Amino acid sequence: MSDTNNNIHTISILLQSWYPQHKRDLPWRHTSDPYLIWVSEVILQQTRVEQGYDYFVRFVRKFPDIWALASASEEDVLKIWQGLGYYSRARNMLQAAKQLINQFEGIFPSDFEKILSLKGVGNYTAAAIASFAFGKPHATVDGNVSRVISRLFEVQHPINSTEGKKQLQSVADQIIDPVHPGIHNQAMMELGATICLPRRPKCEECPLQTVCMAHHHHSVASFPSKIVKTKVRDRFFNYFHIMHENETFLRKRIEDDVWKNLYEFPLIETSGQVSLIEISDEEKFGKWFSKSHSLQFEHVVSMKHILSHQRIFAEFYRVKTEESIDHLPDLSFIKIDMADIEKYPVSRLIHKYLERFFC
């Protein structure tokens, strides 16, 4: 890798000249409030700006400050988060808000290490808050910045390897402008999000093309390199949407698994894709659907849902009954009116089903 010292000053000048004219107008860029910056950064993890924008607006309208968030129930927070995915982010934010009340009297700390101590806050988020809200010279390194640095200096280590992450952070720390760290970080992130794209980067529009080693050597397509991820696990979910007039059943997922503390219809997970006849041999099926009830099963839809390390293949069955079912043998289920289903936070998969067939 080239000596970064030769390009530090040039990079800072070029970035800060380019950014004001090309940055997107986003609400969290008009504030130095660390709470709002924190919310935006957590929402934008694993989320496109176009999708995250509306969630940010709704979240801060519902929870405008640390105190409002800390006093909320987990169910209320998950409901606002519904459809955004990676629900541990929302749970961690709720716990961190309580930390801020209990340990810091509701005042966001400006010290990097104290920010880092908050539940769910890693180096990137701590650096973003420290630099954007408090002007501290901590470099943010997300996926976009990793790609920019990897190409600028032809970083050979895979960006998702331990060595690669250390090298990228080291370079980012060297090239950050200590006088305007917030603007520098925002500009690096914006460049990666809008110009230095993973595929078809807009090198002709890039303000750093004159100092970019990969551009100079015509090797942009070779960077960054990554370690191939582990195999994705396939799972097979069979949901039963029981309907009697306007009544249905839901259950909260309390297991340490995907979608923890979100609600769902009665579910039977199988080892592969199976028919309804095969599912009827399952023990749960026999308990839930007593022969004393007049039941009509209808396969509604097959859906596929992709998570970071799992592929969910879901079958949705509508179960109509002429008789009211007071309860299911599994006492974890609650009977609700379908008109009230919007009150319960559900996974994006269940949400898509409801959007498609009940909106």
NORFEN-V624213 format. One line per field, one symbol per residue. phi: phi as a letter, one per 30 degrees, with the letter a starting at -180 (. if undefined). psi: psi as a letter, one per 20 degrees, with the letter a starting at -180 (. if undefined). A space follows every 50 residues. Layout:
phi: ???
psi: ???
This chain:
phi: .dddedceddedddddddeedbdddcdddcbcdddddeeddddddibdee ddedddddddddbdaedddddddddddddddejdihddeddddddddded ddcbhicddcdeddddddeiccedddddddddcbiddcddbcdddeddde dechdddedccedddddddddeddcddddbdddedddddddddccddebh dcedcddcddccddddchbeddbdcbdddddddcbbcbcbddbbhccabb bddcddaeieiccadebbcbdadbdddddddddeedddcdddcdcbcbdc acbcbccdbbccccccccccbdcdcdaceddddccbdedcdddcdbdddd edddedcbc
psi: qqohhhiggggggggihgghiiqqnqhiikqjohghgggghghipkpqgh ghghhgghghhgnirgggghiqqhggghghipihrmihggghgghhghgh ghhjkjppqipghhghiqpipagghghggggghjkqmpppnahghggggg hgjlphqpijqggggggghggghhiqoihmhgggggggghghhhgmqgql qmhiipijhijoghghjlkgiiqrqqpprrppppqopoqonppodjqrqq qpoiqmaqkpjqqrrppopriaprrhghhiiqggghggnqiiqoqopppg qpqppprhjqppopppppoppiqpogrqhoiiqqprphijhiipprrhgh ghggghij.
